[in-house]
Amino acid sequence: MALRHAVLAALLDGEYSGYQLAKIFDVGVADFWYASPQQLYAELTRMEAGGLVAGRRVTQEGRPDKRVFTVTDAGIAELAAFAAAPAKPLLLRDDLIVKVHASDLLDPAPLVVQLRERAEQAAAKLELFEKMLVRLRGGLEEEPFLRRGERVGPYLTCQAGLRWERQMHEWCLQTARTLEERAARHGGRTAP
């Protein structure tokens, strides 16, 4: 998957500026694609030059003008081709997991701190995802929304993010407890 596909998918919900897209990526897309604001702006420029998005200038009172973007027919066709292609398996690259893998030979104290920090981050994201799910349902209960909702793709994606963060939260807390218990039994190290 290229960044352009994630941008096209985000733009399906409407017309957004680069700043607004950065906020969407920070919260709503962060669990399946990370991009810095600079990467987003550069990608929008390339996509506009390639005809995948159309940009227009919006004049603002008391603030600099901004550019907002929408998906073009060519962008929809690009997204359709991407959706039809076989999906690649998830590749997980997480430095915290590498540290846990090596934890038997390390002082666990700094790692436990990092695990608890990641658990707090996951808990904060869980709260955001739960609020997003309620907002996306627009007053409907989940089952009726999933049957009759206008756009369920963002909702299903948000559910995946929620489940991922819930699992990460639980794993971090359990792993931190395990490392602390082993260190207490073995005088500060996790290995016997």
Backbone torsions as a table, in degrees:
resi	resn	phi	psi	omega
1	MET	NA	137.3	176.1
2	ALA	-101.0	158.7	178.2
3	LEU	-54.8	-35.2	-177.4
4	ARG	-59.9	-33.2	179.7
5	HIS	-68.3	-40.8	177.3
6	ALA	-65.4	-39.0	178.0
7	VAL	-65.9	-45.7	178.6
8	LEU	-58.9	-43.3	179.8
9	ALA	-63.1	-40.8	179.3
10	ALA	-66.5	-35.7	-178.2
11	LEU	-75.2	-9.4	177.5
12	LEU	-62.9	-23.1	-178.2
13	ASP	-83.0	-6.9	178.7
14	GLY	152.9	-164.2	-177.7
15	GLU	-96.4	123.0	-176.7
16	TYR	-133.3	152.1	171.4
17	SER	-84.9	168.7	175.8
18	GLY	-59.6	-39.3	178.7
19	TYR	-62.3	-45.6	179.4
20	GLN	-63.6	-39.7	177.0
21	LEU	-62.4	-39.8	178.4
22	ALA	-59.9	-39.5	177.7
23	LYS	-66.7	-40.6	177.6
24	ILE	-62.2	-43.2	179.4
25	PHE	-67.8	-32.0	-179.4
26	ASP	-67.1	-34.5	-176.6
27	VAL	-110.9	-60.0	-169.3
28	GLY	-80.1	-27.6	-174.6
29	VAL	-109.5	-8.1	-171.7
30	ALA	-58.4	-27.8	-177.4
31	ASP	-80.7	-14.1	175.0
32	PHE	-122.5	-6.7	175.7
33	TRP	-160.9	127.3	174.6
34	TYR	-106.3	137.6	173.5
35	ALA	-149.6	136.5	176.1
36	SER	-75.5	158.6	176.6
37	PRO	-55.3	-39.0	179.3
38	GLN	-61.8	-41.5	177.9
39	GLN	-63.7	-40.2	179.6
40	LEU	-63.7	-46.4	-179.8
41	TYR	-62.0	-43.3	179.3
42	ALA	-64.3	-40.7	180.0
43	GLU	-67.1	-40.8	177.3
44	LEU	-60.0	-40.2	178.1
45	THR	-62.2	-45.9	178.7
46	ARG	-64.2	-42.4	-178.0
47	MET	-66.7	-37.7	177.9
48	GLU	-67.0	-42.6	178.2
49	ALA	-62.6	-33.0	179.5
50	GLY	-85.6	-1.9	177.2
51	GLY	81.6	10.9	-179.3
52	LEU	-81.6	-26.5	175.6
53	VAL	-133.6	156.1	174.4
54	ALA	-115.9	133.2	178.3
55	GLY	-111.5	151.7	174.2
56	ARG	-144.1	151.4	-179.1
57	ARG	-85.0	136.4	176.6
58	VAL	-119.2	122.5	178.1
59	THR	-81.1	134.0	-179.4
60	GLN	-121.5	142.2	177.3
61	GLU	-75.1	126.4	174.9
62	GLY	71.1	5.9	179.3
63	ARG	-139.7	159.2	177.9
64	PRO	-63.4	152.8	174.9
65	ASP	-59.1	155.5	176.3
66	LYS	-129.7	162.3	174.5
67	ARG	-109.8	135.3	175.7
68	VAL	-118.0	152.9	-172.5
69	PHE	-127.6	147.5	172.9
70	THR	-132.5	158.3	178.4
71	VAL	-78.2	136.8	175.8
72	THR	-92.3	174.6	174.9
73	ASP	-60.3	-37.7	177.5
74	ALA	-64.8	-35.0	176.6
75	GLY	-66.8	-40.3	176.7
76	ILE	-63.3	-42.3	178.9
77	ALA	-63.3	-40.6	177.0
78	GLU	-62.0	-43.8	179.7
79	LEU	-66.4	-37.8	178.1
80	ALA	-65.0	-41.7	178.0
81	ALA	-63.9	-41.4	177.7
82	PHE	-62.3	-44.4	-178.6
83	ALA	-65.0	-30.5	-178.9
84	ALA	-80.0	-19.6	-179.1
85	ALA	-75.0	150.2	177.9
86	PRO	-59.4	139.5	178.8
87	ALA	-80.3	140.4	176.0
88	LYS	-85.4	148.9	178.9
89	PRO	-66.0	154.1	179.0
90	LEU	-63.0	132.7	174.2
91	LEU	-110.2	114.6	-177.9
92	LEU	-96.3	124.8	175.7
93	ARG	-130.3	100.8	-175.4
94	ASP	-135.7	117.7	-177.0
95	ASP	-64.2	-30.5	178.6
96	LEU	-63.9	-39.0	179.4
97	ILE	-67.9	-36.7	175.8
98	VAL	-62.8	-42.4	179.0
99	LYS	-61.9	-41.7	178.3
100	VAL	-64.4	-39.6	179.1
101	HIS	-58.6	-35.6	-178.7
102	ALA	-93.4	6.4	-169.7
103	SER	-64.2	-21.6	-178.4
104	ASP	-64.3	-23.2	-178.3
105	LEU	-109.0	8.4	-175.7
106	LEU	-116.6	160.7	169.0
107	ASP	-69.4	119.8	-174.9
108	PRO	-75.9	-16.2	-173.7
109	ALA	-56.3	-51.6	179.3
110	PRO	-64.1	-33.0	-179.9
111	LEU	-69.0	-39.4	177.5
112	VAL	-61.6	-40.8	177.3
113	VAL	-60.7	-45.9	179.8
114	GLN	-63.8	-39.7	178.4
115	LEU	-64.0	-41.6	179.2
116	ARG	-68.7	-36.7	176.1
117	GLU	-63.6	-43.4	179.1
118	ARG	-64.8	-37.2	177.3
119	ALA	-62.5	-39.9	177.6
120	GLU	-65.1	-41.7	177.8
121	GLN	-61.6	-43.0	179.1
122	ALA	-64.2	-39.8	179.0
123	ALA	-63.2	-39.9	177.9
124	ALA	-64.9	-40.5	178.0
125	LYS	-68.0	-36.6	176.7
126	LEU	-57.0	-44.7	179.7
127	GLU	-62.1	-43.0	178.2
128	LEU	-62.7	-45.3	-179.8
129	PHE	-63.1	-40.4	179.4
130	GLU	-62.5	-41.4	177.0
131	LYS	-65.6	-40.1	178.9
132	MET	-63.0	-40.9	179.9
133	LEU	-61.6	-42.9	178.3
134	VAL	-62.8	-45.5	-179.6
135	ARG	-62.9	-43.2	-178.8
136	LEU	-65.0	-32.6	178.9
137	ARG	-72.1	-22.0	177.7
138	GLY	59.2	41.1	177.3
139	GLY	94.4	-10.0	178.8
140	LEU	-87.1	153.3	169.6
141	GLU	-72.0	162.5	-172.6
142	GLU	-60.2	-49.5	-175.3
143	GLU	-60.8	-49.0	177.0
144	PRO	-62.2	-37.7	178.4
145	PHE	-62.2	-44.8	-178.7
146	LEU	-64.9	-29.6	177.5
147	ARG	-79.7	-39.2	-170.4
148	ARG	-123.2	-0.2	-176.9
149	GLY	-62.1	149.1	-177.4
150	GLU	-65.2	-49.6	178.2
151	ARG	-131.6	112.9	-179.4
152	VAL	-98.7	-13.6	-178.9
153	GLY	-54.6	-51.7	177.8
154	PRO	-61.0	-34.3	179.7
155	TYR	-66.8	-46.3	-179.6
156	LEU	-64.5	-36.9	176.7
157	THR	-64.5	-42.3	178.6
158	CYS	-63.2	-38.6	175.9
159	GLN	-60.4	-41.9	178.7
160	ALA	-61.9	-43.3	177.7
161	GLY	-61.9	-42.5	178.6
162	LEU	-60.4	-46.2	-178.9
163	ARG	-65.7	-40.5	178.6
164	TRP	-61.2	-47.9	-178.3
165	GLU	-66.7	-36.8	177.3
166	ARG	-63.2	-44.6	179.4
167	GLN	-65.0	-42.4	179.6
168	MET	-64.9	-40.6	178.1
169	HIS	-58.8	-50.5	-179.2
170	GLU	-63.7	-42.9	-178.6
171	TRP	-63.6	-43.9	-179.4
172	CYS	-61.5	-45.4	-179.5
173	LEU	-65.9	-43.8	179.3
174	GLN	-64.3	-42.9	-179.5
175	THR	-65.2	-42.0	177.8
176	ALA	-60.7	-45.5	178.6
177	ARG	-61.2	-44.1	-179.3
178	THR	-60.8	-46.9	-179.5
179	LEU	-64.7	-39.0	177.8
180	GLU	-64.9	-43.4	-179.7
181	GLU	-64.3	-43.0	179.5
182	ARG	-66.4	-39.7	179.3
183	ALA	-65.2	-38.1	179.1
184	ALA	-65.2	-36.4	179.5
185	ARG	-75.7	-26.9	-172.9
186	HIS	-116.9	25.9	173.8
187	GLY	65.5	41.8	174.9
188	GLY	100.4	-12.3	176.0
189	ARG	-113.7	157.9	-178.9
190	THR	-88.7	-23.9	-178.4
191	ALA	-84.6	144.6	177.8
192	PRO	-71.1	NA	NA
